[in-house]
Amino acid sequence: MAEPILLLERLRALESQYAHLSPPLMERAGEAAAQQVERLVGATKRMILVLAGPGNNGGDAFVMARHLLAKNYTPYVMFVGEPDRLPPDARRAYSAWRELGGECHARWPDCEPALIVDGLFGIGLSRPIVGIYAEWIENANASRSPMLALDVPSGLDAERGRTTGPAIVARHTLTFIAHKPGLLTGDGPDHCGEITLASLGVPVDHADGALVEPSLFSPHLRPRRRNTHKGDFGSAAIIGGATGMTGAALLAGRAALMLGAGRVYVGLLERQAVDSLQPELMLRQPFDALEHATVIAIGPGLGRTLSAHEPLLAAIDAPKPLILDADALFLVAESPLLARRLHARAAPTILTPHPGEAARLLDTTSALIQDNRLSAALELARRFRATVILKGCGSIIAVPEGHWYINASGHPGLATAGTGDVLTGMISALLAQGWPPLAASLAATHLHGLAAERLAHEGIGPIGLTAQELIPMARQIFNGWIDRFGC
């Protein structure tokens, strides 16, 4: 099963439901944190700097410190809160720490610790951090020591993935019970580092969302029968490529071809005889490509002129699976007619906006989209009755029924021209081969990020990675998936 993601309301309900577990959740969290510290620092018994806050996150830190002390580590606990004002569970954790002989300090230590543990603020934080805690965060971020955040890095909004003031930049985050969306999207990945989930023995029967992983789409990873031909794998049409932008459409077409579409028609607004790098692509006029396709992707290099409007309207009206990207999204945002026709479609629709395109579609700003990426993706899915991939750090895939997923693969190397066109081509290939829209969106988005990661591991990027380089690596990983998961 895919790892669950919970919104804070459901998470708090679970915490309340299982508040009477034995041992209690705070004890379980603190013990899990101590075990994580052991994994990170190994046998060294050097000092572990523990930042304990004035709430339950601080309680987790006190429990962890107690376990570390019992294992002969040297926890140096910093705490300036008022013990009597701690929540009940955290107050008990504080008392247990002091009864064991543990001390609390207000002064930053003179030596560099083996590890800094952030137990300042958890999911309940709703305002910028100021004062002494802001100073501690600044000191921690300036330290050369690695950092482990408990549940969520202090200063990060656990639901929206945004920071509004000082925030911990951790190398590792141990999150409890379930993933939180803010750790996985927006500013989250830059502050969380490597995320480990500790369920604390709490079952999550009804997740709000899920982390994208192959188990979500592995039933569609089937080896091909020997007795097949290209007609069995569909025909994808890529419509775009206005003057000066043919590369975008060709990139999408190449990706569709290498991810297994039987035929790929590239309907270019600027006529070109052949793609010399990929002569297997059939370059046609847009309406000819539309006629021959079983799946349509429109937008890469389409342009925003009147000449782009007519093929876009025809693509929207065609009773075939449709992907809208790039300039097609801009034109829909500018035309109430296109928006109405898009909403009225009966065939499957996939939209792949980046935050700027999402902002135009929702008549807002990119900043507000980024302020609540999950809400924006869900609203787009509902408004256009489409599967939506809101691209960016932690791409969000949402469907009209309200289900959503966050993809954690990828890196900053994808922030370069043409990578979105490659993603569009990959989705179109999977749709052409009969994949359902959601499965195709999940698989292509995850594969797109994994290809970038694998290339960087081999020394290609992240800086200077080009969109074209993603395509053969994606093909290699995809075939590996079929070998692994196919039945």
C-alpha positions in Angstrom: 0.0 0.0 0.0 1.1 3.5 -0.7 2.2 5.6 2.3 -0.7 7.7 3.6 -0.9 11.5 3.8 -3.2 13.1 6.3 -4.6 16.6 6.6 -4.2 18.0 10.1 -7.9 17.6 11.1 -7.9 13.9 10.4 -4.5 13.5 12.1 -5.6 15.2 15.3 -8.7 13.0 15.3 -6.5 9.9 15.1 -4.3 11.3 17.9 -7.4 11.7 20.0 -8.8 8.3 19.1 -5.5 6.6 20.2 -4.6 8.9 23.1 -5.1 6.0 25.6 -2.7 3.6 24.0 -0.1 1.9 26.2 2.6 3.1 26.0 1.2 6.6 25.1 1.8 8.2 21.7 4.4 10.6 23.1 6.4 7.8 24.6 6.2 5.9 21.3 7.3 9.0 19.4 10.2 9.8 21.7 11.4 6.2 21.6 11.2 6.2 17.8 13.2 9.4 17.7 15.9 8.0 19.9 16.2 5.0 17.6 16.5 7.3 14.6 19.3 9.2 16.4 21.1 5.9 16.9 20.8 5.1 13.2 22.1 8.5 12.2 25.1 9.0 14.6 26.0 5.3 15.1 28.0 4.2 18.1 29.5 7.6 18.9 28.5 8.9 22.3 29.2 12.6 21.5 26.7 15.3 22.5 23.3 15.4 21.0 21.8 18.9 21.1 18.1 18.8 21.7 15.9 21.8 21.1 12.7 21.4 23.2 9.8 23.7 22.6 6.8 24.7 24.8 4.3 22.2 23.4 3.9 18.5 22.6 6.8 18.6 20.1 8.9 19.5 23.1 7.4 16.6 25.0 8.6 14.2 22.2 12.0 15.7 22.6 12.1 15.1 26.4 11.1 11.5 26.0 13.8 11.1 23.3 16.4 12.7 25.5 15.5 10.3 28.4 16.0 7.3 26.1 19.3 8.6 24.8 20.6 9.2 28.3 19.7 5.6 29.1 21.8 4.5 26.1 24.8 6.5 27.3 24.5 9.3 24.8 24.9 12.8 26.1 21.8 14.8 25.3 22.2 18.6 25.9 18.6 19.8 26.2 17.7 23.4 25.6 14.4 24.5 27.1 13.3 28.0 28.2 9.5 27.3 28.5 7.5 27.3 31.7 7.0 23.7 32.9 3.7 24.4 34.5 2.3 25.7 31.1 3.3 22.6 29.1 0.4 20.4 27.9 -0.2 17.5 30.3 1.7 14.8 28.3 4.6 17.1 27.7 4.7 18.1 31.4 4.9 14.5 32.4 7.7 14.0 29.8 9.6 17.0 31.2 9.2 15.8 34.8 10.4 12.3 33.9 13.5 13.9 32.3 14.3 16.0 35.3 13.7 13.1 37.7 16.3 11.1 35.8 18.8 13.9 36.5 18.4 15.5 33.1 19.2 19.2 32.9 17.8 22.0 30.8 19.9 24.8 29.4 19.2 28.2 27.9 22.8 28.9 26.6 23.9 27.5 23.2 26.7 25.0 23.7 30.3 26.0 22.8 31.1 22.8 20.8 29.6 21.4 17.7 27.2 18.4 18.6 27.1 15.2 16.7 23.5 15.9 15.8 20.9 18.7 16.4 17.4 17.5 17.1 14.6 20.0 16.4 11.7 19.5 18.9 10.6 23.1 19.0 7.2 23.3 17.2 5.1 20.7 15.5 2.0 20.7 13.4 0.1 23.1 15.6 2.3 26.1 14.7 0.2 28.9 13.1 2.3 32.0 13.4 5.9 33.1 12.6 8.5 32.1 15.1 10.1 35.0 17.0 12.3 35.7 19.9 14.6 33.2 21.5 13.3 30.3 19.4 14.0 32.3 16.2 17.6 32.7 17.5 17.9 29.0 18.1 16.7 28.2 14.6 19.2 30.7 13.2 22.0 29.1 15.2 20.9 25.6 14.2 20.8 26.4 10.5 24.3 28.0 10.8 25.7 25.0 12.5 27.9 22.5 10.6 26.1 19.6 12.5 23.4 17.6 10.7 19.8 18.2 11.9 16.9 15.8 12.6 13.4 17.4 12.8 10.7 15.7 14.9 7.4 15.3 13.0 7.9 18.6 11.1 10.7 21.1 10.8 9.9 24.0 13.1 8.5 27.0 11.1 7.1 24.9 8.2 3.4 24.8 7.7 2.7 21.1 7.9 -0.4 21.4 5.7 0.5 24.0 3.1 4.2 23.5 2.8 5.1 27.2 3.2 7.2 29.2 5.6 6.4 32.6 6.9 9.4 33.3 9.1 12.5 31.4 10.5 12.3 27.7 9.8 14.6 24.7 10.5 16.4 23.3 7.5 16.9 19.7 8.5 18.9 17.0 6.8 16.4 14.4 8.2 12.8 14.5 9.4 11.1 11.7 11.4 7.4 12.3 10.9 4.8 10.5 13.0 1.7 8.4 12.2 1.4 9.6 8.6 2.9 12.0 6.1 1.7 15.6 6.1 1.2 17.3 2.7 3.4 20.3 3.7 6.4 18.1 4.1 6.2 16.9 0.6 5.3 20.0 -1.5 6.2 23.7 -1.8 8.9 24.6 0.7 8.6 21.3 2.5 11.3 19.3 0.7 13.9 22.0 1.1 13.3 22.0 4.9 12.7 18.3 5.6 15.6 16.5 3.8 15.2 12.8 4.0 11.8 11.9 5.4 11.2 8.7 7.5 7.7 7.7 8.6 7.1 6.2 12.1 3.6 5.0 12.3 3.7 4.6 16.2 1.4 1.6 15.8 -1.6 3.8 14.8 -3.5 2.3 11.8 -4.5 4.8 9.1 -7.7 3.3 7.5 -8.8 6.3 5.6 -6.0 8.5 4.3 -6.7 11.9 2.8 -4.0 11.4 0.2 -1.1 9.2 -0.7 2.5 9.4 -1.7 3.0 8.4 -5.3 4.8 5.1 -5.7 4.7 2.2 -8.2 2.2 0.2 -6.1 -0.5 2.7 -7.2 -0.1 1.8 -10.8 1.7 -1.5 -10.9 -1.4 -3.5 -12.1 -1.0 -1.7 -15.5 2.7 -2.7 -15.9 2.2 -5.7 -18.1 4.7 -7.3 -20.4 3.6 -7.2 -24.1 2.5 -10.4 -25.8 4.7 -11.7 -28.5 1.8 -11.7 -31.0 1.2 -7.9 -31.2 1.6 -5.1 -33.6 1.9 -1.3 -33.4 -1.8 -0.8 -33.7 -2.3 -2.5 -30.4 -0.5 0.4 -28.6 -2.5 3.3 -29.8 -1.8 6.5 -31.7 -0.8 9.7 -30.0 -1.2 13.1 -31.5 1.0 16.0 -30.2 -0.4 19.3 -31.4 1.8 22.4 -31.2 5.0 23.7 -32.6 4.3 27.2 -33.8 7.0 29.2 -35.4 10.1 29.2 -33.3 8.7 26.6 -30.9 8.7 23.3 -32.9 11.2 21.8 -30.4 8.5 21.7 -27.7 6.2 19.5 -29.8 9.0 17.3 -31.0 10.2 16.7 -27.5 6.7 15.6 -26.5 6.5 13.4 -29.5 9.9 11.7 -28.9 8.8 11.0 -25.3 5.6 9.5 -26.5 7.4 7.3 -28.9 10.0 6.1 -26.4 7.4 5.3 -23.7 5.6 2.9 -26.0 2.9 4.6 -28.1 2.4 2.6 -31.3 2.3 5.6 -33.6 3.0 9.2 -32.8 1.7 12.0 -35.0 3.1 15.5 -34.4 0.8 18.1 -35.7 3.0 21.2 -36.2 1.6 24.6 -36.8 4.9 25.4 -38.5 5.3 22.7 -41.2 8.4 20.6 -41.1 9.2 17.6 -43.2 11.0 15.3 -40.7 12.5 15.2 -37.3 16.1 14.3 -38.1 16.7 13.0 -34.6 13.5 10.9 -34.4 12.5 10.1 -38.0 9.9 7.6 -36.7 7.7 10.6 -35.8 5.0 11.4 -38.4 4.9 15.1 -38.9 1.5 16.3 -40.1 -0.8 19.2 -40.2 -2.7 19.6 -36.9 -6.1 18.5 -38.2 -4.6 15.5 -40.0 -2.9 14.5 -36.7 -6.1 14.9 -34.8 -8.0 12.7 -37.2 -5.6 9.8 -36.9 -5.0 9.8 -33.2 -6.6 7.8 -30.4 -5.2 10.2 -27.8 -4.5 13.9 -28.1 -2.0 16.1 -26.3 -2.1 19.8 -27.2 -0.1 22.8 -26.0 3.6 22.3 -26.3 4.8 25.2 -28.4 1.2 25.9 -29.6 1.5 29.7 -29.3 -1.2 32.1 -28.3 -2.3 33.4 -31.7 -5.7 33.0 -33.4 -4.2 30.1 -35.5 -3.9 28.1 -32.3 -7.5 28.6 -31.2 -9.1 26.5 -34.0 -7.1 23.2 -33.4 -7.5 23.7 -29.7 -11.3 23.9 -30.0 -11.3 20.8 -32.3 -9.1 18.9 -29.8 -11.5 19.8 -26.9 -14.5 18.7 -28.9 -12.9 15.4 -30.0 -14.3 12.4 -28.1 -10.8 11.1 -27.3 -8.6 11.3 -24.2 -7.0 14.7 -24.1 -4.0 16.3 -22.3 -3.8 20.1 -22.2 -0.5 21.7 -21.4 1.4 25.0 -21.8 -0.2 27.4 -24.3 -3.4 25.4 -24.5 -4.0 26.2 -20.8 -3.3 29.9 -21.4 -5.9 30.0 -24.2 -8.5 28.1 -22.1 -7.9 30.7 -19.3 -8.5 33.5 -21.7 -11.6 32.1 -23.4 -14.9 31.4 -21.6 -16.0 29.4 -24.6 -13.1 27.0 -24.4 -13.5 26.7 -20.7 -17.1 25.8 -21.0 -16.4 23.2 -23.8 -13.6 21.7 -21.7 -15.9 21.4 -18.7 -18.6 19.7 -20.8 -16.3 17.0 -22.2 -17.3 13.4 -21.7 -13.9 11.8 -22.6 -11.1 11.8 -20.1 -9.1 15.1 -19.7 -5.8 15.7 -18.0 -4.4 19.2 -17.3 -0.7 19.7 -16.5 -0.3 23.4 -15.3 2.7 24.9 -13.6 1.8 27.5 -10.8 1.6 30.4 -13.3 -0.8 28.5 -15.6 -2.9 27.4 -12.6 -3.1 31.0 -11.5 -4.5 32.1 -14.8 -7.0 29.3 -14.9 -8.2 30.2 -11.4 -8.0 34.0 -11.9 -5.5 34.5 -9.1 -1.8 34.8 -8.6 1.1 32.3 -8.6 1.9 33.3 -5.0 -1.6 32.3 -3.9 -1.3 29.1 -5.8 1.9 28.3 -4.0 0.4 29.3 -0.7 -1.9 26.4 -0.9 -1.0 24.1 -3.7 -3.3 21.2 -2.6 -6.4 23.4 -2.5 -5.5 24.8 -6.0 -5.1 21.4 -7.6 -8.4 20.2 -6.1 -10.2 23.3 -7.3 -8.9 22.9 -10.9 -9.9 19.2 -10.9 -13.4 20.1 -9.8 -13.8 23.1 -12.0 -12.7 21.4 -15.2 -13.8 17.8 -14.4 -10.3 16.7 -15.1 -7.3 14.9 -13.7 -4.9 17.7 -12.7 -1.1 17.5 -12.3 0.0 20.7 -10.6 3.7 20.7 -11.4 6.4 22.0 -9.1 8.3 20.8 -6.1 6.1 18.0 -4.9 3.8 17.8 -7.9 0.2 17.2 -6.8 -2.1 14.9 -8.8 -5.8 15.5 -8.1 -9.1 14.2 -9.5 -12.6 15.7 -9.5 -13.9 13.2 -6.8 -11.5 14.8 -4.4 -8.7 12.2 -4.2 -5.1 13.5 -4.4 -1.5 12.3 -4.4 1.9 13.9 -4.0 4.9 12.9 -6.0 8.3 13.1 -4.2 10.6 12.1 -7.0 12.7 14.6 -9.0 15.1 17.5 -8.2 15.8 21.1 -9.4 17.4 19.9 -12.6 13.8 19.6 -13.9 13.5 23.4 -13.7 14.6 23.8 -17.3 13.0 24.3 -20.7 11.2 21.4 -22.3 10.8 19.0 -19.3 7.1 19.7 -19.1 6.8 18.8 -22.8 8.5 15.5 -22.1 6.0 14.8 -19.2 3.1 15.5 -21.6 4.5 13.1 -24.1 5.0 10.4 -21.5 1.4 10.7 -20.3 0.1 10.5 -23.9 2.1 7.3 -24.5 0.5 5.6 -21.5 -3.0 6.8 -22.4 -2.5 5.5 -26.0 -1.6 2.1 -24.5 -4.9 2.0 -22.7 -3.9 3.2 -19.2 -6.6 5.0 -17.2 -6.0 8.8 -16.8 -5.2 8.7 -13.1 -2.8 5.8 -13.4 -1.1 7.3 -16.4 -0.7 10.6 -14.6 0.7 9.0 -11.5 3.1 6.8 -13.4 4.4 9.5 -15.8 4.9 12.1 -13.0 6.8 9.6 -10.8 8.8 8.3 -13.8 9.7 11.8 -14.9 11.2 12.6 -11.5 13.0 9.3 -11.2 14.6 9.7 -14.6 16.1 13.0 -13.4 17.3 11.4 -10.2 18.9 8.5 -12.0 20.7 10.8 -14.4 22.0 13.0 -11.6 23.3 9.8 -9.8 25.2 9.0 -13.0 26.7 12.5 -13.1 24.3 14.1 -15.6 22.8 17.1 -13.7 21.1 18.4 -11.8 22.6 21.6 -13.1 22.6 21.5 -16.9 20.3 18.6 -17.3 18.3 18.9 -20.5 14.8 17.7 -21.3 16.0 15.5 -24.1 18.2 13.5 -21.8 15.3 12.5 -19.6 13.6 10.4 -22.4 15.9 7.4 -22.8 16.4 7.2 -19.1 12.6 7.2 -18.5 12.4 4.4 -21.1 15.0 2.3 -19.3 13.3 2.7 -15.9 9.9 2.0 -17.4 11.0 -1.3 -18.9 12.7 -2.1 -15.5 9.3 -1.6 -13.8 7.7 -4.0 -16.2 10.3 -6.6 -15.5 9.8 -6.1 -11.8 6.1 -5.7 -11.5 4.7 -7.2 -14.7 2.8 -10.4 -14.5 
